[in-house]
Amino acid sequence: MRYEGEIRVRWSWAELTAVREALEVTPLFAGRDELRTKLRRRPVQGRDVVLDVVLAEHLAANLIALDLPTAVAKSKLFRALQASERARRSAAAVEAA
């Protein structure tokens, strides 16, 4: 799997628990097992969860929003991915100029 950096997502405890439970019913996808082991551990820095961009993209594309906390967590994940992409584009524009 390629490495494109990391993103930081701030999930509440309910959202993190909901994502863990939703991963159990989500069909197999690339990086699912790695995500399961990563999310089982408690976040080191408060409620922030640090994920590889590629794994976060796979999770966002395949996560099934079964309830409100999962839907909110998925929305926060999409927003973090969009912010990461904007930052990457602006850095590339600065380098090009």
QUIVENVEN-V112992 format. One record per pair of residues at least 24 apart in sequence whose ideal C-beta (glycine too) atoms are under 8 Angstrom apart, sorted by sequence separation. I is the first residue (numbers start at 1). GAP is how many residues later the second one is. D is the distance in whole Angstrom. If there is no record, write none. Layout:
i/gap/d
I/GAP/D
I/GAP/D
This chain:
i/gap/d
31/24/5
35/24/6
56/24/7
57/24/6
56/25/6
32/26/8
16/27/8
31/27/5
30/28/6
31/28/8
53/28/7
1/29/7
29/29/6
1/30/6
32/30/8
16/31/7
53/31/6
29/32/8
16/33/7
29/33/4
13/34/7
12/35/6
27/35/7
10/36/8
11/36/6
26/36/6
10/37/5
26/37/6
10/38/5
11/38/6
26/38/5
9/39/7
10/39/8
25/39/7
8/40/5
9/40/5
19/40/8
23/40/7
8/41/7
22/41/6
25/41/7
8/42/5
9/42/7
22/42/6
7/43/7
22/43/7
6/44/5
7/44/6
19/44/7
22/44/6
6/45/7
21/45/8
6/46/6
7/46/6
5/47/8
6/47/7
9/47/7
4/48/7
5/48/5
18/48/8
22/48/5
3/49/6
4/49/4
7/49/5
18/49/6
21/49/8
4/50/6
1/51/8
3/51/7
18/51/4
19/51/6
2/52/6
17/52/7
18/52/4
1/53/6
1/54/8
15/54/5
19/54/5
14/55/5
15/55/7
18/55/6
12/57/8
15/57/6
16/57/7
15/58/4
15/61/7
11/62/5
9/64/8
11/65/6
10/66/7
9/67/6
9/68/6
9/71/5
8/72/7
7/73/5
7/74/6
7/76/8
7/77/5
5/79/7
5/83/8
